[in-house]
Amino acid sequence: MFVGVVSGILFLIFLCLSPIQAQIIEEADTPIWRQALGGAVIGFPVAQVESVVVTTDGGTLRSISSQGTPLWDYFSRGRLTPYLSRSREGTSYICRTNSRLIAVNRTGRELWAFYLDSPLIYPVLIGWDGRLFVFTERKITCITAAGYVLWSRVLEERILLAPALDTAGGVVFVLEGGELFSLDPFGSIYSYTAEKVPVAAASIEIEDRGPTVLLLHEDRGMELVYTSLKYGVSLQGRLDLPSPPLAAVGRKDEAAVLLKDGKLALISPEKRIVLWTGVTHIRSGELSNAAGLAGEELKLLFDERGIYVLTKTGATGFAHDGRRLWTMSLRGASSVPSFGDDGILYSGGNDWILYAYRLENRARAEERLIYGEASPGNYGTGIPGYYSRTDHRFGEVEILQRFTEIRAAIRGGYVGTSEKEYAAWLMGVAGSVVSNPNAGNHLLVHSHHRLEAARLLAYIGSRETIPFLADLFSRDPDTLVKAAAAEAIGKIGVDPEGYALRAFESAITPPLRNMDERTLTAVAAATGALCRFSGPPVSQVGIRILARISGNNMFPIASRQAQEEIGSLF
């Protein structure tokens, strides 16, 4: 009787536990599924939405669903570096050891590839609008999602601490000599030489100061560098850490710091206080340096769910208040595991098997659209320049001169700090009729200039310019400009919000106003490009558009183009 009462009380206590408390796991070691890979995982897996991608030592990129079902394989025809990144659209970016950078879409199709000056040394960082920050031995290159170079910067020294996105969508990293580099999305550089060579760095956001970099030293000293205000260092001091820092990651105005003794500390850099420390699965001295942030030794995650420490030997999760949610050990892992937004840990073993462990039932609450998280901000590249009928910038001579200047910058890969100006000007020219519908026969910008502006925009455009191009396609009365806008959308290839596909679908709905054979052909080609870049569910909408254009009642050339595009998707 007594035993039954006690059992009942314990059961009631269990029911009253909070969701977080109820999911504490100690030494979880039973996978929910296993999947043979045919090779050992190199680098850490990258999980997104309901799938995970891994690279293997055999030169293959593999995708597996979160339920353990193989989705697709891509063979690179060579050895791969261990650095893998995945965009919001699900595009994977990998690099062969011979310096060939490759973009592979979410269905395993190669989108584009070209050779870098040398192989990747860190995973590609992906900016807010899908642009790529690519790091090789002594160089950083910024590339559009479609594979066009925007700018590059040569580095005089090697990178010491792994690059990371800052809170303004730029990148920060530290060179071997202790110099901090902060680059905005357009290549403008701010640098600061630290008092001592730091051993860890984290990007945070200080109220009223904007993007800030925290530098941590071996002697437990710290420096705060306000990169947006160009102040340089504004605060120095020491932290009462129980052990020297090893690596760090920031979120808002706090930073999680992994220490050499294997503990994790959450600190408030501005207040210079340690909020709490917790014990991880890592043994003291197990890790030697902070290079693990590149995926070689460790990975730190800090999001709205908590803080997670991942290494080849195991993983530990903490709540924001310092409670340890779970810990587990890994044996025979070939690489650092990945912890997905759905609470599943993915670990590749030396036995060529990928293991999945369910560690949390909580999913991230970040805003999602079609695929991954919505961008935290924008770069302002989708805003057309001011247009006036009396503006001399749109005179014939000035237009031709500026076209020549922009073409040269695109071909040379030095758009750089002029990107926003160029994009705004091109949108101003291309959209001059749309923004001045009552100008009548006194237009200063002819259609051949408007369509050329739209074409050039394709080489520096991103998802931020897609709404403008979709609107241009819908509203410009000239069919040649409509076709150029559609072609530009296809070249950019990124449309996660579906602006372009909605415009295309509306345009092909009878009656087909202002739609000639060339425009319909351009719509078919652009729709096929968008489908290939992002795969389903975009392709489901796209196939519906292509099926309608391929009908017998459409123009023959447009119909054939649509049929070819449909065939390319399967």
RALINJO-V40835 format. One record per residue. N is the residue number from 1. RES is the residue in three letters. OMEGA is omega in degrees with one decimal (NA if undefined). Layout:
n=(N N)
res=(RES RES)
omega=(OMEGA OMEGA)
This chain:
n=(1 2 3 4 5 6 7 8 9 10 11 12 13 14 15 16 17 18 19 20 21 22 23 24 25 26 27 28 29 30 31 32 33 34 35 36 37 38 39 40 41 42 43 44 45 46 47 48 49 50 51 52 53 54 55 56 57 58 59 60 61 62 63 64 65 66 67 68 69 70 71 72 73 74 75 76 77 78 79 80 81 82 83 84 85 86 87 88 89 90 91 92 93 94 95 96 97 98 99 100 101 102 103 104 105 106 107 108 109 110 111 112 113 114 115 116 117 118 119 120 121 122 123 124 125 126 127 128 129 130 131 132 133 134 135 136 137 138 139 140 141 142 143 144 145 146 147 148 149 150 151 152 153 154 155 156 157 158 159 160 161 162 163 164 165 166 167 168 169 170 171 172 173 174 175 176 177 178 179 180 181 182 183 184 185 186 187 188 189 190 191 192 193 194 195 196 197 198 199 200 201 202 203 204 205 206 207 208 209 210 211 212 213 214 215 216 217 218 219 220 221 222 223 224 225 226 227 228 229 230 231 232 233 234 235 236 237 238 239 240 241 242 243 244 245 246 247 248 249 250 251 252 253 254 255 256 257 258 259 260 261 262 263 264 265 266 267 268 269 270 271 272 273 274 275 276 277 278 279 280 281 282 283 284 285 286 287 288 289 290 291 292 293 294 295 296 297 298 299 300 301 302 303 304 305 306 307 308 309 310 311 312 313 314 315 316 317 318 319 320 321 322 323 324 325 326 327 328 329 330 331 332 333 334 335 336 337 338 339 340 341 342 343 344 345 346 347 348 349 350 351 352 353 354 355 356 357 358 359 360 361 362 363 364 365 366 367 368 369 370 371 372 373 374 375 376 377 378 379 380 381 382 383 384 385 386 387 388 389 390 391 392 393 394 395 396 397 398 399 400 401 402 403 404 405 406 407 408 409 410 411 412 413 414 415 416 417 418 419 420 421 422 423 424 425 426 427 428 429 430 431 432 433 434 435 436 437 438 439 440 441 442 443 444 445 446 447 448 449 450 451 452 453 454 455 456 457 458 459 460 461 462 463 464 465 466 467 468 469 470 471 472 473 474 475 476 477 478 479 480 481 482 483 484 485 486 487 488 489 490 491 492 493 494 495 496 497 498 499 500 501 502 503 504 505 506 507 508 509 510 511 512 513 514 515 516 517 518 519 520 521 522 523 524 525 526 527 528 529 530 531 532 533 534 535 536 537 538 539 540 541 542 543 544 545 546 547 548 549 550 551 552 553 554 555 556 557 558 559 560 561 562 563 564 565 566 567 568 569 570)
res=(MET PHE VAL GLY VAL VAL SER GLY ILE LEU PHE LEU ILE PHE LEU CYS LEU SER PRO ILE GLN ALA GLN ILE ILE GLU GLU ALA ASP THR PRO ILE TRP ARG GLN ALA LEU GLY GLY ALA VAL ILE GLY PHE PRO VAL ALA GLN VAL GLU SER VAL VAL VAL THR THR ASP GLY GLY THR LEU ARG SER ILE SER SER GLN GLY THR PRO LEU TRP ASP TYR PHE SER ARG GLY ARG LEU THR PRO TYR LEU SER ARG SER ARG GLU GLY THR SER TYR ILE CYS ARG THR ASN SER ARG LEU ILE ALA VAL ASN ARG THR GLY ARG GLU LEU TRP ALA PHE TYR LEU ASP SER PRO LEU ILE TYR PRO VAL LEU ILE GLY TRP ASP GLY ARG LEU PHE VAL PHE THR GLU ARG LYS ILE THR CYS ILE THR ALA ALA GLY TYR VAL LEU TRP SER ARG VAL LEU GLU GLU ARG ILE LEU LEU ALA PRO ALA LEU ASP THR ALA GLY GLY VAL VAL PHE VAL LEU GLU GLY GLY GLU LEU PHE SER LEU ASP PRO PHE GLY SER ILE TYR SER TYR THR ALA GLU LYS VAL PRO VAL ALA ALA ALA SER ILE GLU ILE GLU ASP ARG GLY PRO THR VAL LEU LEU LEU HIS GLU ASP ARG GLY MET GLU LEU VAL TYR THR SER LEU LYS TYR GLY VAL SER LEU GLN GLY ARG LEU ASP LEU PRO SER PRO PRO LEU ALA ALA VAL GLY ARG LYS ASP GLU ALA ALA VAL LEU LEU LYS ASP GLY LYS LEU ALA LEU ILE SER PRO GLU LYS ARG ILE VAL LEU TRP THR GLY VAL THR HIS ILE ARG SER GLY GLU LEU SER ASN ALA ALA GLY LEU ALA GLY GLU GLU LEU LYS LEU LEU PHE ASP GLU ARG GLY ILE TYR VAL LEU THR LYS THR GLY ALA THR GLY PHE ALA HIS ASP GLY ARG ARG LEU TRP THR MET SER LEU ARG GLY ALA SER SER VAL PRO SER PHE GLY ASP ASP GLY ILE LEU TYR SER GLY GLY ASN ASP TRP ILE LEU TYR ALA TYR ARG LEU GLU ASN ARG ALA ARG ALA GLU GLU ARG LEU ILE TYR GLY GLU ALA SER PRO GLY ASN TYR GLY THR GLY ILE PRO GLY TYR TYR SER ARG THR ASP HIS ARG PHE GLY GLU VAL GLU ILE LEU GLN ARG PHE THR GLU ILE ARG ALA ALA ILE ARG GLY GLY TYR VAL GLY THR SER GLU LYS GLU TYR ALA ALA TRP LEU MET GLY VAL ALA GLY SER VAL VAL SER ASN PRO ASN ALA GLY ASN HIS LEU LEU VAL HIS SER HIS HIS ARG LEU GLU ALA ALA ARG LEU LEU ALA TYR ILE GLY SER ARG GLU THR ILE PRO PHE LEU ALA ASP LEU PHE SER ARG ASP PRO ASP THR LEU VAL LYS ALA ALA ALA ALA GLU ALA ILE GLY LYS ILE GLY VAL ASP PRO GLU GLY TYR ALA LEU ARG ALA PHE GLU SER ALA ILE THR PRO PRO LEU ARG ASN MET ASP GLU ARG THR LEU THR ALA VAL ALA ALA ALA THR GLY ALA LEU CYS ARG PHE SER GLY PRO PRO VAL SER GLN VAL GLY ILE ARG ILE LEU ALA ARG ILE SER GLY ASN ASN MET PHE PRO ILE ALA SER ARG GLN ALA GLN GLU GLU ILE GLY SER LEU PHE)
omega=(-179.7 179.8 179.4 178.5 179.2 179.8 178.6 178.8 179.7 179.3 177.9 177.7 179.3 180.0 -176.9 -179.6 175.3 179.1 -179.0 -178.7 -175.8 -176.8 174.8 -177.9 175.5 177.1 175.2 -176.5 179.6 -178.6 176.5 171.0 175.5 177.9 178.2 -174.9 -176.8 178.7 180.0 178.3 172.5 -171.9 -179.4 176.7 177.9 -179.2 178.1 179.0 -175.2 178.0 177.2 175.5 180.0 171.0 -179.2 -177.2 176.4 178.6 -177.3 172.1 -176.6 176.4 -178.8 179.0 179.7 174.8 176.5 -179.6 176.2 -178.4 179.0 174.6 172.1 179.0 -173.5 -178.6 177.9 178.0 -179.3 168.8 -176.1 -172.8 -175.4 175.8 -179.2 -177.4 178.2 179.2 -179.0 176.9 178.4 178.1 -178.5 -179.8 174.2 -179.5 175.8 173.5 -179.9 177.2 -172.7 173.3 -178.0 -175.4 -172.4 173.2 175.9 -179.5 176.2 -179.5 178.5 178.0 170.1 -174.1 173.2 177.5 177.4 -176.9 174.9 172.3 174.8 174.3 175.7 173.4 -174.3 -177.0 -175.0 -177.4 179.2 178.1 -175.6 170.8 -170.3 -175.4 171.9 -169.1 -177.8 -173.8 170.1 -177.5 177.0 -173.2 175.5 178.7 178.5 174.7 177.7 -176.0 177.7 178.1 175.7 178.7 177.3 -178.8 -178.1 178.4 176.6 178.4 -179.5 -179.2 -170.4 177.8 177.4 172.8 174.0 -174.1 175.8 178.9 173.4 -179.9 176.0 176.5 -177.9 178.3 -175.1 -179.1 179.6 -179.3 176.6 175.9 173.3 179.9 175.7 -175.5 -176.0 173.3 175.4 -172.4 166.4 -179.3 179.5 178.5 -176.5 176.9 176.0 177.6 -177.1 176.8 178.6 178.7 178.0 177.3 -179.0 179.6 178.0 -177.8 -179.9 179.1 177.7 -178.2 -175.3 175.7 174.8 176.0 -179.4 -176.9 -179.7 -178.4 178.3 171.9 -178.2 174.0 173.8 -178.2 -179.8 -171.4 -176.1 -178.1 179.4 179.1 -168.7 -178.3 179.4 -177.4 173.8 178.8 179.2 177.5 -179.3 -179.9 -179.6 -177.5 178.0 -179.7 179.9 180.0 -177.4 173.9 -175.9 171.3 -175.8 -177.1 179.6 177.6 173.2 -174.3 173.4 -175.6 -177.6 179.2 177.2 179.1 175.4 178.5 171.2 -175.2 170.1 -174.8 -177.0 179.3 -178.9 178.9 174.7 -177.1 174.7 172.4 179.4 -178.0 177.0 177.4 -172.5 175.5 179.8 178.5 -177.6 -179.3 -173.3 -175.2 -175.8 -179.0 179.7 177.6 174.4 177.1 -177.1 -177.0 -177.2 174.4 175.4 175.8 -179.6 -180.0 -174.3 177.8 -175.8 -178.7 -174.1 179.3 -175.4 173.7 177.8 -176.2 179.6 -178.5 178.4 177.7 179.5 168.8 -178.5 -178.9 175.3 177.9 177.1 -177.9 -178.8 172.7 177.9 178.2 175.9 177.9 177.0 178.5 -179.9 -177.6 174.9 -179.4 176.7 178.4 -173.9 178.2 -179.3 176.2 178.8 175.3 179.5 -177.6 176.3 -177.8 174.8 177.6 177.1 179.8 173.7 -179.8 177.4 -179.4 175.7 -176.8 178.2 175.2 178.6 174.6 177.7 -175.7 179.8 179.7 178.5 175.7 -179.0 -173.8 -175.7 -176.6 172.6 -179.5 179.6 -179.8 175.5 -176.6 179.2 -179.0 -178.4 -177.5 179.6 176.5 179.4 -179.7 173.5 -179.2 -179.1 -177.2 -176.4 -178.9 -178.6 170.9 -174.6 -177.7 -178.5 179.3 -178.5 178.1 -179.1 175.3 179.4 179.6 -177.1 177.6 -179.8 179.5 179.1 -179.8 -177.5 -180.0 179.1 174.7 169.4 -173.9 177.9 -172.1 -177.5 178.9 179.9 -177.7 -179.5 -179.6 179.8 177.6 177.2 178.4 -176.5 -176.2 -174.5 179.0 -179.6 -177.7 179.1 -173.7 -176.5 -176.1 175.1 -176.8 -176.2 -179.5 178.9 -175.8 179.9 -175.9 -178.4 174.3 180.0 -179.5 176.6 177.0 178.2 179.8 179.6 179.4 -179.8 -174.5 176.9 -176.3 178.4 178.8 178.3 -179.7 -179.2 178.8 177.9 -177.7 177.4 178.1 177.4 177.9 -175.3 -167.4 -180.0 -176.4 -175.9 -177.6 177.5 177.5 176.1 -179.4 179.3 177.9 177.9 179.0 178.8 177.5 179.1 179.6 178.3 169.4 -174.0 -179.8 -175.3 -180.0 175.8 179.6 -174.6 -177.9 176.2 178.3 179.8 -177.0 178.4 -176.0 -176.6 176.2 -177.0 -3.6 -176.5 -179.0 176.7 180.0 176.7 -175.5 -179.1 -179.2 178.6 177.3 177.4 177.3 179.1 -179.8 -179.7 178.1 177.3 179.2 178.4 178.8 -179.6 -178.0 -171.7 -179.6 179.2 5.5 178.9 -176.8 178.5 176.1 -178.1 179.9 177.3 177.8 -178.5 179.4 179.6 179.9 -177.0 -178.5 -177.3 -177.9 -180.0 177.0 -174.8 -177.0 178.2 179.3 178.6 178.9 179.5 178.9 177.2 179.6 177.5 179.5 -178.4 -176.9 -175.5 NA)
